[in-house]
Amino acid sequence: MEKRKIGSTGIEIAPLVLGGNVFGWTVDEQNAFKIFDAFVDAGLNCIDTADGYSKWARGNKGGESETIIGNWLKKSGKRDKVIIATKVGTEMAPNKKGLSKKYILQEIEDSLKRLQTDHIDLYQSHFDDLNTPVQETLEAYAQLIKEGKVVGIGASNLSPERLVESLKTSKELNIPSYQCLQPQYNLYDREKFEKEYEQICKEWNLGVICYYSLAAGFLTGKYRSEADMNKSPRGQGVKKYMNTRGFNILRALDEVAKEYNSTLASVSLAWIIAQPHITAPIASATSVDQLQDLVKATQLKLDKTAINKLTQASTY
């Protein structure tokens, strides 16, 4: 399996990352363990989660995803086989949120405990905290890297201005800097990343691990009318894609998938993997069968004609 470097961290990941938002929500621990084992057996190695996953589900308080991953790491003994990426900053409780140094140093201990590991490979700012200077946040990360609790750091959901400010601050202070950006990016949601972030990532040599790679499932082709939105708990999230441009993208995906005897999900992910500025897309699976469909994307090499067809169909 091809491996791709994340900035200058020394971390190398396969070109598809397993999304951890479903664990403890639509996937229970028993099925999660099966998915993790199949994921590693397929030659993939990076699992992305967050302290807040899956707080939104009824009865949850956050930390469920990390806990399930940690239980698997302990039971399987496969910690050395995987790159664990998690995030900090989302609201866990009224007084538990943000990117202050005090909170980061406190919250990582909870994540390490839940994950049952002594270090996190990629620790990421999940949401910006405008009340905390970027220097304070970065100094917290620098301390964690020095202590060996974190290997590399990344950012998600920062404005372009705050991202650049953070990168310049690290350089000026000669402290560890963000090596990775986690933006929303897929065949439909291209404009914001391509116009506002892509050049920054090139200039600063940032890895790019994108989320919402299948547009909440819309790009799998299973949602083609409003009636289809009741097919899954995430179905309501696809309504914004049901327009002329969205259906043009599905038509192009149908054609390419037929040509390659593949699925829309695999082709959608293969298009992202083929983009020169992307390290890997994140995709979640609720079953081993679904995972196998995602894994096929890493083996699917689209030719220029297919890539151009999809790029043109999704022009914004």
Phi, psi and omega in degrees: 000131177300142176239143181237140184278145175257103180051228179249025183286338188086354179280134177237131182234154172293158187282023174212129182250137180276123180281133184262006184291340183274344185283123186088005177236278179262358178230123179277174186299317183301314180287328177299317180301320180295319180294316180299315181297316180294325179298311180293319179299333180279356178093008178267161190215000183241128177245127181252130179217195178198156180298328183279353179281129356241078185301332185288341182284145182304130178087353181267157178235003184101153180090356183295318180296312179300321181296316180294317178298316179298319178297322178291318179302318181292314183290320186276334185069024186256024181303324182284354181266348187232151171261121180260121177246125176224176188225159178224151175128333179289158182284117177266331178197168183311322180251018181234086179192172173095186185233030175290156180300315181301315183290317180300315181294331177281314187289328180295328179296322177294318179295316179300321180294314180295320181281349179054048179220164180262356178205155175248129184290314181228111181254125191236143172287115187284308177228146182292155177235097186289350178273353181244127177299144182300328180300318181296316179299313183293326177292328175295313179297320179300320179295318181293323178293318179298324180281353179082011180274343180223141177267307181221162181236154180215176181225149175221142175064028171267145175293158177304322182295315181290327177296311180296318178302318179296315181295318179292322180297316178300318182294315181296321183269355182056048176237162182307142182241163174302132180247000187206144174242139176243092180259167169281129182199129175198182182303328180272311183269078183252325195301311185299312180295312186294327182272326190251334189240332188303315182295323178298316181296321178295312185297323185257008179055049179269137169292154179231112177246107190265146178254172184058037187297335179249018177051056179058025178098350181300321184281002172276346179088001184277349177246102182239359176207167181296332179295332181287345187293344179273006183290337182206165179300337182266001188302324183295341182285353185262355185304322183293344180269350184276080179212182185303315181296318180300316182287332173296319178296316179298321178298316179294321178296318178303315183294315181291320179298320178295317181298321184262005182052049185231191179248163180296323180298313180298317181293319179301315180290322180297324177297316179296314181302329182281348181287130187296337183266000184255131175280311179192143171275154173261135174218141180256154180227141179255001177204163178296322179299316179296321178299316182300325177295320179292319182300326181301335180297330181286342180258354185268110180258099180287140177279173184299324181298314180294317180298316180295322179299315181290321180296318181289321180295333183257014179302136181256000000 
